Amino acid sequence: MCPAIALVLLSVLTLAGCESKAHKLQQLQEQYNAAYAAYTNACPDDNTSGAARMLTGEKLTAAQIAALEAKKKAQDARCKPQADHLADIQRQILAAQQ
Protein backbone atom coordinates (compact mmCIF):
# COMPACT_ATOMS: atom_id res chain seq x y z
CA MET A 1 0.00 0.00 0.00
CA CYS A 2 1.27 3.43 -0.88
CA PRO A 3 2.29 5.48 2.21
CA ALA A 4 0.19 8.41 1.02
CA ILE A 5 -2.94 6.25 0.79
CA ALA A 6 -2.24 4.81 4.23
CA LEU A 7 -1.89 8.32 5.64
CA VAL A 8 -5.17 9.44 4.05
CA LEU A 9 -6.93 6.34 5.35
CA LEU A 10 -5.56 6.92 8.86
CA SER A 11 -6.66 10.58 8.73
CA VAL A 12 -10.19 9.62 7.66
CA LEU A 13 -10.47 7.05 10.45
CA THR A 14 -9.16 9.54 13.01
CA LEU A 15 -11.59 12.21 11.83
CA ALA A 16 -14.48 9.73 11.98
CA GLY A 17 -13.47 8.85 15.53
CA CYS A 18 -13.46 12.51 16.56
CA GLU A 19 -16.86 13.12 14.98
CA SER A 20 -18.22 10.04 16.72
CA LYS A 21 -16.83 11.23 20.06
CA ALA A 22 -18.28 14.72 19.54
CA HIS A 23 -21.65 13.23 18.58
CA LYS A 24 -21.65 11.04 21.70
CA LEU A 25 -20.79 14.03 23.89
CA GLN A 26 -23.58 16.05 22.28
CA GLN A 27 -26.08 13.24 22.91
CA LEU A 28 -24.98 12.90 26.53
CA GLN A 29 -25.22 16.66 27.07
CA GLU A 30 -28.72 16.72 25.60
CA GLN A 31 -29.70 13.77 27.79
CA TYR A 32 -28.28 15.55 30.86
CA ASN A 33 -30.08 18.80 30.05
CA ALA A 34 -33.42 17.02 29.70
CA ALA A 35 -32.91 15.00 32.89
CA TYR A 36 -31.80 18.11 34.80
CA ALA A 37 -34.88 20.05 33.71
CA ALA A 38 -37.11 17.19 34.88
CA TYR A 39 -35.18 16.98 38.16
CA THR A 40 -35.52 20.69 38.95
CA ASN A 41 -39.26 20.53 38.26
CA ALA A 42 -39.84 17.40 40.33
CA CYS A 43 -37.40 18.22 43.12
CA PRO A 44 -37.37 21.97 43.77
CA ASP A 45 -35.03 23.12 46.49
CA ASP A 46 -37.68 24.50 48.80
CA ASN A 47 -35.90 23.48 51.98
CA THR A 48 -34.76 27.03 52.61
CA SER A 49 -38.00 28.13 54.28
CA GLY A 50 -36.89 26.96 57.70
CA ALA A 51 -33.47 28.58 57.36
CA ALA A 52 -35.02 31.84 56.18
CA ARG A 53 -37.39 31.85 59.12
CA MET A 54 -34.52 31.27 61.53
CA LEU A 55 -32.45 34.07 59.94
CA THR A 56 -35.27 36.52 60.52
CA GLY A 57 -35.16 35.64 64.19
CA GLU A 58 -38.32 33.57 64.19
CA LYS A 59 -38.07 30.72 66.62
CA LEU A 60 -39.11 27.33 65.32
CA THR A 61 -40.73 24.89 67.66
CA ALA A 62 -39.46 21.35 67.96
CA ALA A 63 -42.53 20.19 66.03
CA GLN A 64 -41.83 22.66 63.19
CA ILE A 65 -38.20 21.56 63.01
CA ALA A 66 -39.26 17.91 62.99
CA ALA A 67 -41.77 18.62 60.21
CA LEU A 68 -39.12 20.38 58.12
CA GLU A 69 -36.66 17.53 58.66
CA ALA A 70 -39.30 14.93 57.73
CA LYS A 71 -40.19 16.89 54.60
CA LYS A 72 -36.50 17.09 53.61
CA LYS A 73 -35.99 13.38 54.24
CA ALA A 74 -39.03 12.47 52.13
CA GLN A 75 -37.89 14.74 49.29
CA ASP A 76 -34.37 13.29 49.42
CA ALA A 77 -35.77 9.75 49.19
CA ARG A 78 -38.07 10.71 46.32
CA CYS A 79 -35.37 12.58 44.40
CA LYS A 80 -32.38 10.31 44.99
CA PRO A 81 -32.96 8.12 41.89
CA GLN A 82 -33.07 11.21 39.68
CA ALA A 83 -29.99 12.70 41.35
CA ASP A 84 -28.15 9.41 40.90
CA HIS A 85 -29.15 9.33 37.22
CA LEU A 86 -27.79 12.87 36.74
CA ALA A 87 -24.52 11.88 38.42
CA ASP A 88 -24.27 8.84 36.14
CA ILE A 89 -24.70 11.00 33.04
CA GLN A 90 -22.05 13.40 34.37
CA ARG A 91 -19.64 10.48 34.81
CA GLN A 92 -20.35 9.35 31.25
CA ILE A 93 -19.70 12.87 29.93
CA LEU A 94 -16.40 13.06 31.78
CA ALA A 95 -15.37 9.62 30.52
CA ALA A 96 -16.29 10.55 26.94
CA GLN A 97 -14.17 13.70 27.17
CA GLN A 98 -11.03 11.68 27.93
N, C-alpha and C positions, 0 to 999 in steps of 0.2 A: 504494500500500500504506500502510496506517495505520502511523504511527511506533511505536505500542505493539506492533503485531503484529511489526514488524521487530525491535524490541528483544527480544521474547520469542523469536523465531526465532534471533537472534544468541546469546542466552543459552543456548538449548538446544544449539546447535552448539558453543559454547565448552565447556559442561559435557560433552558427548559427547567432545570432544577431550581433556579432562582425564582422563575415565574411561579412554579408550583409552590415554593415556600411562601412567596408573597401572597398567593391566592389562599393558602391555608391560614396564614396570619389574618388576612382580611375576613375570612369566614369565622374564625375564632373571635375576632373583635366584634363582628356583628352579632354573634351568638351571645357574647358577654353583655353588649349594650342592651339587647332585648331582655336578657335574664335580669340585669340590674334594674331596668325600668320596672319589670314585674315585681322585683324584690322591694323597691322603694314604695310601690303602691300598696303591696300586701303587708309590709312591715315598716310602717313609718316610725321614726324615732320620736315618739311622744313621751318618752320617759323623763323629760326635763321638767314636767309640771311640778313635781315634788321639790326638785332642786330650786326652781324659780321661787316657789313659795317660801322655802327656807331662806333664800337670799334676801327676800323682802322683810324678813324678820318674823314671818308667820310661824307659829309653833305647830308642828304636826303632832297629832296624838299617836299613841302606839298603834291604834287600830288603823289610822290613815297610813302610817309607815308600812304596816303589814299588808294593807291593801295594795299599795304601790309596789311593794316587793313581789307580791303574788302576781300582779299584772305583768311585771317585768319578766318573771320566771315563765309565765304562760306564753308571753310573746317570744321569748328566747327559744322555747321548745317548739313553737309553731314555725318560727323562721329559721331554725338551724339547718334544715335540709336545703333551703334556698341559699343560705350563706355558704354552706359547704359546696354547693354546686358552683357558685361564683368563684370560690377559692380554687376549685378544680379547673375551671376554665382559665383562671389567671396562671395556674401552674402550666397548663398546656401552651398558653401564649408565650410564657418565658422559655419553655423548652423549645418551641418552634423558632424562637429568635436566636437560639444558639447556633 
